[in-house]
């Protein structure tokens, strides 16, 4: 875990706390199968925890410009991630819908999604801003 006193460390701690809170809240559910959470949902909860703590960034001692930059980076990163996540979900759904697919068909479907959704290639924050 990143424990630095900067916005990245702050968001990392909030993210990991989200996993801990989620585990704590589900550990005693009567149906054991309800305790197991798919990773996609666990990440949604933890990414939400990052956003819930945004108002507390100034408590790190950051300047107003640093807080603004951290917020800009966080929002751009999260919004840029959504199309990529959607494309991954589309691919996963295609695999479930085609259980007997071949490796060539799988590769062709990935290529098709990359062509149809070129904006959803996994890119960094810098590329997302340009």
C-alpha positions in Angstrom: 0.0 0.0 0.0 1.1 3.5 -0.7 1.3 5.3 2.7 2.7 8.6 1.4 1.1 11.9 2.5 0.0 12.9 -0.9 -3.3 12.5 -2.9 -2.2 9.2 -4.3 -1.5 7.7 -0.9 -4.8 9.2 0.3 -6.8 7.6 -2.5 -4.9 4.3 -2.0 -5.8 4.2 1.7 -9.4 5.1 1.0 -9.6 2.4 -1.7 -8.2 -0.3 0.5 -10.4 0.8 3.4 -13.3 0.3 1.1 -12.3 -3.4 0.7 -12.0 -3.7 4.4 -15.4 -2.1 5.1 -17.0 -4.3 2.5 -15.6 -7.5 4.0 -16.6 -6.4 7.5 -20.1 -5.7 6.4 -20.6 -9.0 4.6 -18.7 -11.4 6.8 -21.7 -12.5 8.9 -24.3 -12.8 6.1 -26.4 -15.9 6.8 -26.0 -17.2 3.2 -22.3 -17.9 2.7 -22.6 -17.5 -1.1 -23.6 -13.8 -0.5 -20.2 -13.2 1.2 -18.3 -13.8 -2.0 -18.2 -10.7 -4.2 -17.0 -10.7 -7.8 -14.0 -8.5 -8.2 -15.8 -6.1 -10.5 -18.3 -5.2 -7.7 -15.5 -5.1 -5.0 -13.7 -2.5 -7.1 -16.8 -0.4 -7.6 -17.2 -0.2 -3.9 -13.6 0.7 -3.3 -13.4 3.2 -6.0 -16.5 4.8 -4.5 -14.7 5.1 -1.2 -12.0 7.1 -3.0 -14.7 9.5 -4.2 -16.4 9.7 -0.8 -13.1 11.1 0.7 -12.4 13.8 -1.8 -13.6 16.5 0.5 -10.9 15.7 3.0 -7.9 16.2 0.6 -7.1 19.6 2.1 -6.4 17.9 5.4 -3.2 16.5 3.9 -1.7 20.0 3.9 -1.8 20.3 0.2 -2.0 23.7 -1.4 -5.3 24.6 -3.2 -3.5 24.1 -6.6 -2.4 20.6 -5.5 -5.9 19.7 -4.4 -7.3 20.9 -7.7 -4.7 18.9 -9.6 -5.4 15.8 -7.5 -9.1 16.2 -8.1 -8.6 16.7 -11.9 -6.4 13.6 -12.1 -8.8 11.5 -10.1 -11.9 12.5 -12.1 -10.1 12.1 -15.5 -8.7 8.7 -14.4 -12.1 7.4 -13.3 -14.0 8.7 -16.2 -11.4 7.4 -18.7 -11.6 4.0 -17.1 -15.4 3.6 -17.6 -15.3 2.9 -21.4 -12.5 0.4 -20.9 -14.3 -1.4 -18.1 -17.5 -1.5 -20.3 -15.5 -3.1 -23.2 -14.1 -5.7 -20.8 -17.6 -6.5 -19.6 -18.8 -6.8 -23.2 -16.1 -9.3 -24.0 -16.8 -11.2 -20.8 -20.5 -11.4 -21.7 -19.6 -12.6 -25.3 -17.6 -15.4 -23.8 -20.5 -16.5 -21.6 -22.8 -16.3 -24.6 -20.4 -18.4 -26.7 -19.2 -21.2 -24.4 -17.8 -23.3 -27.2 -15.8 -20.5 -28.9 -12.4 -21.2 -30.3 -9.2 -19.2 -29.5 -9.4 -17.7 -33.0 -13.0 -16.6 -32.5 -11.9 -15.1 -29.1 -9.1 -13.1 -30.7 -11.4 -12.0 -33.5 -14.0 -10.7 -30.9 -11.3 -8.8 -29.0 -10.2 -7.2 -32.3 -13.8 -6.4 -33.2 -14.3 -4.7 -29.8 -11.1 -2.7 -30.2 -12.3 -1.5 -33.6 -15.8 -0.6 -32.5 -14.7 1.0 -29.3 -11.2 2.5 -30.1 -11.6 5.2 -27.4 -11.8 2.4 -24.8 -8.2 1.2 -25.1 -6.5 1.3 -21.7 -4.6 4.5 -21.7 -3.0 6.7 -19.1 -4.2 10.0 -17.8 -1.9 12.0 -20.1 -3.3 10.3 -23.2 -6.9 10.8 -21.9 -6.4 14.5 -21.6 -5.0 15.1 -25.1 
